[in-house]
Amino acid sequence: MNLTTTFCGLTLRNPLIASASPLTSSIESIQKLEANGIAAVILHSLFEEEINHEIHKIDYFLQTHSNSSAEASSYLPTEVDFDNLQSEHYIEEIKRIKAAVSIPVIASLNGVSIGGWVKYATKLQEAGADALELNITYVPTSIDMQGDVVEQMYLDTVTMVRQHITIPLNIKMSQAFSNPANMAKRFVEAGANGITLFDNPTRVDVDLELLTALQRANITTSASLSETLRWCAILYKKLPCTLCANTGVHTGEDLLKAVMSGADAVALASVLITKGEDEVKNILTEITSWMEEHEYTSIEQMKGSISLIHTDNPAAYERNSYMYALQHYRR
């Protein structure tokens, strides 16, 4: 049984990737994931705000008292000031994890604005990251900001990050675009080697006791997989990049559906958070059993087998399927 696949130019022993989560923030947890069969890990995200804060902090120390006596050494930042930099810890973390496991380690940057933080991608590459995932999260709150302006912000960020690294670049993409297929195409043109469909935004809530808005982690279920399957099926073989299914992959069945729709790999987070690292082994056992029963010998054999590449008019097919589903429901 050949479970190997590719993701952003990396050869993986199977399609299972541990997405950025608390479980990918410690060596011990990552080693457990590897022991249970995970093919790659995406580290917890380093945020634009964290990097920019530290850049400003260093600038403050270097510029304050710049006209003071050269003998006033106490004005310089102390060793503790530098040791507490979150971004520098992230660099060291990559090095330690790379030394502790043999599977690909993918760094993660989360940000959207154009700024000095983008250059940090170079340090992640130098630390040994096998690839970089860029998670661009921006919620436009101005009613005067047009959609094309938001899209260009995303594309400019991808372009700038691409200019600073040579390792594979994966874009964790939002589905909140008028045409996700075209946006994916533009991301690839800007330098992306892979597209993850889709990001999993936080869940908005209200605390009725504190009378304040809240944002909570959004734990998914298999029912969350729908749009990921739709767009994997639409994009399969349409772009020179790999596709990763994210949001809603909890079981072996979910993985099989994603691969048949066109995904090269799947990213797991919620299921690992709720069930632990051992669930990787269970999912692998489930897909292997199904493949043996249905006489599949490899992941490549089933990849994209139910994608829209097999229909002459994908738009009409989607429309007809939509009409059939509603009519069947009414009956």
C-alpha positions as CSV (number, residue, x, y, z in Angstrom):
1,M,0.0,0.0,0.0
2,N,1.6,3.3,-1.2
3,L,0.4,6.2,0.9
4,T,3.0,8.7,-0.3
5,T,2.0,12.0,-1.7
6,T,3.6,15.5,-2.3
7,F,3.0,18.8,-0.6
8,C,4.7,22.0,-1.8
9,G,7.4,20.0,-3.4
10,L,8.0,17.9,-0.3
11,T,7.5,14.1,-0.5
12,L,5.4,12.9,2.4
13,R,5.0,9.3,3.6
14,N,1.2,9.9,3.8
15,P,-1.2,12.8,3.3
16,L,-1.6,13.6,7.0
17,I,-0.2,17.0,8.2
18,A,-0.5,18.4,11.7
19,S,-1.7,21.9,11.2
20,A,-0.7,24.8,13.5
21,S,-2.1,24.3,16.9
22,P,-1.0,23.9,20.6
23,L,0.1,20.3,19.7
24,T,2.7,21.7,17.3
25,S,4.2,24.0,19.8
26,S,6.3,21.5,21.8
27,I,9.0,19.0,20.8
28,E,7.3,16.3,22.9
29,S,4.0,16.5,21.2
30,I,5.5,16.7,17.7
31,Q,7.6,13.5,18.5
32,K,4.4,11.8,19.6
33,L,2.7,12.8,16.3
34,E,5.7,11.5,14.3
35,A,5.6,8.2,16.2
36,N,1.9,7.8,15.4
37,G,2.5,8.4,11.7
38,I,2.0,12.1,11.0
39,A,3.8,13.0,7.7
40,A,4.7,16.7,8.5
41,V,4.0,19.4,11.1
42,I,3.2,23.0,10.7
43,L,4.4,24.9,13.7
44,H,2.2,27.3,15.7
45,S,2.1,30.7,14.1
46,L,4.4,33.6,14.6
47,F,2.3,36.8,14.4
48,E,3.1,40.0,12.5
49,E,2.2,41.9,15.7
50,E,4.8,40.0,17.8
51,I,7.6,40.6,15.3
52,N,6.8,44.3,14.9
53,H,6.5,44.8,18.6
54,E,10.0,43.4,19.1
55,I,11.4,45.4,16.2
56,H,10.1,48.6,17.8
57,K,11.4,47.5,21.1
58,I,14.9,47.1,19.8
59,D,14.7,50.4,17.9
60,Y,13.7,52.1,21.1
61,F,16.8,50.8,23.0
62,L,19.1,51.6,20.1
63,Q,17.8,55.1,19.5
64,T,17.1,56.3,23.1
65,H,20.1,58.1,24.6
66,S,21.9,58.0,21.2
67,N,23.5,61.3,22.1
68,S,24.6,60.1,25.6
69,S,28.2,59.4,26.6
70,A,29.8,56.4,25.1
71,E,30.7,55.3,28.6
72,A,27.1,55.0,29.6
73,S,26.9,51.3,28.9
74,S,23.8,50.9,31.1
75,Y,21.7,52.4,28.4
76,L,22.2,49.4,26.1
77,P,19.5,46.7,26.2
78,T,20.3,43.9,28.6
79,E,20.8,40.3,27.7
80,V,17.4,39.6,29.3
81,D,15.7,42.1,26.9
82,F,16.9,40.1,23.9
83,D,16.3,36.7,25.4
84,N,12.6,37.5,25.9
85,L,12.0,38.1,22.2
86,Q,9.3,35.7,21.1
87,S,10.4,35.7,17.5
88,E,14.0,34.7,18.4
89,H,12.6,31.9,20.6
90,Y,10.7,30.7,17.5
91,I,13.9,30.5,15.6
92,E,15.6,28.4,18.2
93,E,12.5,26.2,18.5
94,I,12.7,25.4,14.8
95,K,16.3,24.3,15.2
96,R,15.5,22.1,18.2
97,I,12.5,20.5,16.5
98,K,14.5,19.8,13.3
99,A,17.1,18.0,15.3
100,A,14.5,16.0,17.2
101,V,12.4,14.6,14.3
102,S,12.9,13.4,10.8
103,I,9.6,14.6,9.2
104,P,9.3,17.9,7.4
105,V,8.9,20.9,9.7
106,I,6.9,23.8,8.3
107,A,7.1,27.3,9.9
108,S,4.1,29.5,10.0
109,L,3.8,33.3,9.7
110,N,0.5,35.1,10.3
111,G,0.1,38.6,9.0
112,V,-1.1,40.8,6.2
113,S,0.4,44.3,6.1
114,I,3.5,45.3,4.2
115,G,6.3,45.8,6.6
116,G,9.6,44.8,8.0
117,W,8.1,41.7,9.6
118,V,8.0,40.0,6.2
119,K,11.8,39.9,6.1
120,Y,11.6,37.5,9.1
121,A,10.8,34.8,6.6
122,T,14.5,34.7,5.7
123,K,15.4,33.8,9.3
124,L,12.8,31.0,9.4
125,Q,14.4,29.5,6.3
126,E,17.9,29.9,7.7
127,A,16.8,28.1,10.9
128,G,16.1,25.0,8.8
129,A,12.3,25.2,8.1
130,D,11.5,22.9,5.2
131,A,8.7,25.2,4.0
132,L,6.8,28.2,5.1
133,E,3.0,28.6,5.5
134,L,1.6,32.1,5.3
135,N,-1.7,32.5,7.1
136,I,-3.1,35.8,6.0
137,T,-5.9,36.9,8.2
138,Y,-7.5,40.3,7.7
139,V,-11.1,41.3,8.4
140,P,-12.0,44.6,6.7
141,T,-14.1,46.7,9.1
142,S,-14.4,49.7,6.9
143,I,-17.5,49.8,4.6
144,D,-15.6,52.1,2.2
145,M,-12.8,49.5,1.6
146,Q,-13.5,47.8,-1.7
147,G,-12.8,44.1,-2.2
148,D,-10.1,44.6,-4.8
149,V,-8.1,46.6,-2.3
150,V,-8.3,43.8,0.3
151,E,-7.3,41.2,-2.4
152,Q,-4.3,43.3,-3.4
153,M,-3.1,43.5,0.2
154,Y,-3.0,39.7,0.3
155,L,-1.2,39.5,-3.0
156,D,1.4,42.1,-2.1
157,T,2.2,40.2,1.1
158,V,2.6,36.9,-0.7
159,T,4.9,38.6,-3.3
160,M,7.1,40.2,-0.6
161,V,7.4,37.0,1.4
162,R,8.3,35.1,-1.8
163,Q,11.1,37.6,-2.5
164,H,12.7,36.7,0.8
165,I,12.8,32.9,0.7
166,T,13.6,30.1,-1.7
167,I,11.9,27.3,0.3
168,P,8.4,26.2,-0.7
169,L,5.6,28.7,0.2
170,N,2.1,27.5,1.2
171,I,-0.8,29.9,1.5
172,K,-3.5,29.1,4.0
173,M,-6.4,30.8,2.2
174,S,-9.7,32.2,3.3
175,Q,-12.8,31.3,1.5
176,A,-14.2,34.9,1.9
177,F,-13.4,36.0,-1.7
178,S,-16.0,36.5,-4.4
179,N,-14.1,34.0,-6.6
180,P,-11.8,31.7,-4.5
181,A,-10.6,29.9,-7.6
182,N,-9.3,33.1,-9.2
183,M,-7.7,34.2,-6.0
184,A,-5.9,30.9,-5.7
185,K,-4.6,31.4,-9.2
186,R,-3.3,34.9,-8.3
187,F,-1.6,33.5,-5.2
188,V,0.2,31.0,-7.3
189,E,1.2,33.7,-9.8
190,A,2.6,35.7,-6.8
191,G,4.8,32.8,-5.8
192,A,2.8,30.2,-3.9
193,N,3.8,26.6,-4.3
194,G,0.7,25.3,-2.4
195,I,-2.8,26.4,-1.4
196,T,-4.5,25.2,1.8
197,L,-8.3,25.3,1.6
198,F,-9.4,26.9,3.9
199,D,-8.4,28.8,7.1
200,N,-10.5,28.3,10.1
201,P,-11.4,31.7,11.6
202,T,-12.2,32.2,15.2
203,R,-15.8,31.9,16.4
204,V,-17.4,35.2,17.4
205,D,-19.5,35.2,20.6
206,V,-20.9,37.5,23.2
207,D,-20.4,37.3,27.0
208,L,-23.8,38.3,28.4
209,E,-22.4,38.7,31.9
210,L,-19.4,40.9,31.0
211,L,-21.3,42.5,28.2
212,T,-18.3,42.2,25.8
213,A,-17.6,40.6,22.5
214,L,-15.4,37.4,22.5
215,Q,-13.5,35.4,19.9
216,R,-13.1,31.7,20.6
217,A,-11.2,28.9,19.0
218,N,-13.4,27.3,16.4
219,I,-13.4,23.5,16.9
220,T,-14.7,21.9,13.7
221,T,-16.5,18.7,12.9
222,S,-16.7,16.6,9.8
223,A,-19.7,18.7,8.7
224,S,-17.3,21.6,8.3
225,L,-15.6,19.9,5.3
226,S,-18.2,20.8,2.7
227,E,-16.6,24.0,1.1
228,T,-13.2,22.4,1.2
229,L,-14.4,19.5,-0.8
230,R,-16.1,21.8,-3.3
231,W,-13.1,23.9,-4.0
232,C,-10.6,21.1,-4.1
233,A,-12.8,19.5,-6.8
234,I,-13.0,22.8,-8.7
235,L,-9.2,23.6,-8.5
236,Y,-7.8,20.1,-9.1
237,K,-5.3,20.1,-12.0
238,K,-6.2,23.8,-12.7
239,L,-3.1,25.3,-11.0
240,P,0.6,24.4,-10.9
241,C,0.6,23.9,-7.1
242,T,-0.5,21.4,-4.5
243,L,-3.8,21.5,-2.7
244,C,-4.2,20.8,1.0
245,A,-7.6,20.2,2.6
246,N,-8.2,22.0,5.9
247,T,-11.2,22.5,8.2
248,G,-13.3,19.5,8.9
249,V,-10.9,16.5,8.4
250,H,-11.6,14.3,11.4
251,T,-11.7,10.7,10.1
252,G,-10.3,8.4,7.5
253,E,-13.5,8.9,5.5
254,D,-12.9,12.6,5.5
255,L,-9.4,12.2,4.2
256,L,-10.5,9.8,1.4
257,K,-13.2,12.3,0.3
258,A,-10.7,15.1,0.3
259,V,-8.1,13.2,-1.8
260,M,-10.8,12.0,-4.3
261,S,-11.9,15.6,-4.6
262,G,-8.4,16.6,-5.5
263,A,-6.4,17.3,-2.3
264,D,-2.8,16.2,-2.2
265,A,-2.7,16.3,1.6
266,V,-5.0,17.1,4.6
267,A,-4.3,19.3,7.6
268,L,-5.5,18.2,11.0
269,A,-6.0,20.4,14.1
270,S,-9.4,20.1,15.8
271,V,-9.4,16.3,15.8
272,L,-5.9,16.2,17.3
273,I,-6.8,18.7,20.0
274,T,-9.9,16.8,21.0
275,K,-8.6,13.2,20.7
276,G,-4.8,13.5,21.0
277,E,-1.8,12.4,18.9
278,D,-2.9,8.7,18.9
279,E,-5.8,9.6,16.5
280,V,-3.3,9.9,13.6
281,K,-2.7,6.1,13.8
282,N,-6.4,5.4,13.9
283,I,-7.0,7.5,10.8
284,L,-4.2,5.8,8.9
285,T,-5.6,2.4,9.8
286,E,-9.0,3.5,8.6
287,I,-7.8,4.7,5.2
288,T,-5.6,1.6,4.7
289,S,-8.5,-0.7,5.4
290,W,-10.8,1.1,3.1
291,M,-8.2,1.1,0.3
292,E,-7.6,-2.6,0.6
293,E,-11.3,-3.4,0.6
294,H,-11.8,-1.3,-2.5
295,E,-8.6,-2.5,-4.2
296,Y,-6.8,0.8,-4.3
297,T,-3.0,0.4,-4.2
298,S,-1.9,4.1,-3.8
299,I,-3.1,7.6,-2.9
300,E,-2.1,8.8,-6.4
301,Q,-4.5,6.3,-7.9
302,M,-7.6,7.8,-6.2
303,K,-6.5,11.5,-6.3
304,G,-9.0,13.8,-8.0
305,S,-11.1,10.8,-9.1
306,I,-14.4,12.7,-8.4
307,S,-13.1,16.2,-9.2
308,L,-14.8,18.5,-11.7
309,I,-12.0,17.9,-14.2
310,H,-14.1,15.0,-15.4
311,T,-17.0,17.2,-16.5
312,D,-17.1,19.4,-19.6
313,N,-19.1,22.2,-17.9
314,P,-18.2,22.5,-14.2
315,A,-20.4,25.5,-13.6
316,A,-23.5,23.8,-15.1
317,Y,-22.7,20.6,-13.1
318,E,-22.5,22.7,-9.8
319,R,-25.8,24.4,-10.7
320,N,-27.6,21.2,-11.5
321,S,-26.3,19.5,-8.3
322,Y,-27.5,22.5,-6.3
323,M,-31.0,22.4,-7.9
324,Y,-31.2,18.6,-7.4
325,A,-30.3,18.9,-3.8
326,L,-33.0,21.5,-3.0
327,Q,-35.7,19.7,-5.0
328,H,-34.9,16.4,-3.4
329,Y,-35.0,18.0,0.0
330,R,-38.5,19.5,-0.6
331,R,-39.8,16.1,-1.6
